[in-house]
Amino acid sequence: MAFECIACAEEHDSTPITLANHPVCSDCFKGSIVPMFHDALNNETKRPVKVDGVPLNPHDYAAFFDEEFLKNWDAKKTEFNTPVQHRLYCRGSIDFFDTACGAFLGTKTEREGMIVCTRCRGSTCTKCGEPLTFMEKNYGLHSCRTQTEEAENPFAGMKRGEDYQICPQESCQVKVGLAAGCNHMRCPFCGTQMCFICGSEATERSGHWDVGNPCPRFGKKGNARAIHDPLPRRAGILNRLLHWRPRRRGLNRQGEATDDLPLGDPAVVAAQIQDQERILATPEGRLFTSDHARLDRLHTRITFIEDTTPSRNRTTQAWNQTRDAHNLLHHLEIAIEVYITDLRRGTAPRRPLRESAVHRHINHRITAYVERLGNAIGRFPELQGVLTSYNEAWAGRMEQLWAGRDDLGDERLDDEVD
């Protein structure tokens, strides 16, 4: 069975390994995915192992792991699924040098009790987690130390979403603070990506902080100086065309987000949809559809590379080039609107996109990323192809551009329009 590996982009005649609905060759799986599982065995900040946002289970790929690994994986899963504040660890010693044992003993209890560690034979109180001395163990002399409410809750008097937030991961639920900076954060204990403002799970590329959404990327919710992400994230072509401009109208003169975004009259929206379908049936619209599909395919490949790159390799030149290509891709997703902007119906004359401050800024960023990539852009031929088309369109040479594109057959265009 022939397939193209999403990671190495090479053709293979073997049976593919499926990761989040993507085909991967065995060499790429062994070189990228297997090390991710080994890194996550004893490090819960790297669990669950994900590809394209989909959690992976090593038991689904048992041929690549031995029984001992899978047994240890399941044991650690039980530990990591226990909320941090309820975990009970052995504080006994495993040698004469007082080396801490640290074995996971289970869950704390509300009443005082005793549990004996099978590793070091030390005894631990099941309520407070303190190790028990010989006298406490044998004569019942142990008494849990009381703590004041202030000592137990250092966030007392603070406001959630402004001064602290609670990790949304059910097995964690710890309180974390954020002094300043981006509201996208990772829980320092379990690694869950989250929004500091609302406390919900949110990844870097989820669109959670887009213009028009409640939570800003920087600053506090409702603050006049709060900053949202200016570009919409992943969306269908019609949805992106319909909602991009209303979202832009949700910015005031200072470029700050406003709360009362226009939702659109149903009749107007229906007319817009009809107009967009007409646009997408034109040569320019077909080119837009084709290049948008190219960028979608490349986005899948780039995110797979990012997800499967070990942490130790995330400072290399190749990694930085991949990140620059990813950022360039997102800017091009909006920039190729230049193909079709003159085709929209309306009574008011339209200003060319080249005169738009927003699109001039986008074009400036595209140029900067291209300069940073240099010859490395050759690693991403799909990106290079779209970039060539965009540059021609931005320069006002649409007719020459369409005449020069021979990669779109009539049959493919008809399928995409339908």
Secondary structure, DSSP 8 states (H G I E B T S, - for coil): --EE-TTT--EE-S--EEETTEEE-HHHIIIIIHHHHHHHSS-GGG-S-EETTEE--GGGGGGGS-HHHHHHHHHHHHHHTS-GGGEEE---BSSTT--B---EEEE--SS--EEE-TTT--EEETTT--B--HHHHHH---------HHHH-TTTT--BTTTEEE---TTT--EEE--SSBSEEE-TTT--EEETTT--B--TTS-TTBTTSSS-SBS-TT-TT-B-BSS--S--HHHHHHHHHHHHTTB-TTS-B-S------HHHHHHHHHHHHHHHTSHHHHHHHHHHHHHHHHHHHHHHHHHTS-GGGTTSHHHHHHHHHHHHHHHHHHHGGGGTGGG---SS----GGG-HHHHHHHHHHHHHHHHHGGGGGG-HHHHHHHHHHHHHHTT-HHHHHHH--S--HHHHHHHH-
